[in-house]
């Protein structure tokens, strides 16, 4: 009987390795989205469809849409904003590259910082990790200050915890003053 036959220690290890290799570790992430250029609702719908079409991403929760005052550069049209929860096997850096690719496909153009955008897709949270590299910071460095992020995040996941501040979305929302510029707009299909 050879070592590679069924039931041998070698075949059992090979089967276990095969199962391990095919097992995908899934992570949860929260993505903030917004648009204030052109067909705002159409831009958001297209971006979310492109996200949903990726085989390594499943949208598990979707907030309602909110119309929000611009922050930073204020001489621009109000935004439509929301948040989705996703389950993904993409690493944080691959997820960022994927989202930037979608922004490009939807038509985002470089403008001034915090300026008008056809679509903006930001990783707010990824599991409970803290990442601070040149191109990627998780949790999003300003999420705890922004009503346009916290209102929809608290709507879909009020108990999700900011890994640095150790407060959940509902607690963070209660501490900010800028949620007055966040108005219910509608429900996404």
Buried (B, 14 or more C-beta within 10 A) or exposed (E): EEEEEEEEEEBEEEEEEEEEEEEEEEBBBBBBBBBBBBEBBEBBBBBBEBBEEBEBBBBEBBBBBBBBBBBEEEEBEBBBBBBBBBBBBBEBEEBBBBBEEBBEEBEBEEEEEEBBBBBBBBBBBBEEEEBEEEEBBBBBEEBBBBBBBBBBBBBBBEEBBBBEEEBBBBBBBEEBEBBEBBEEBEEBE
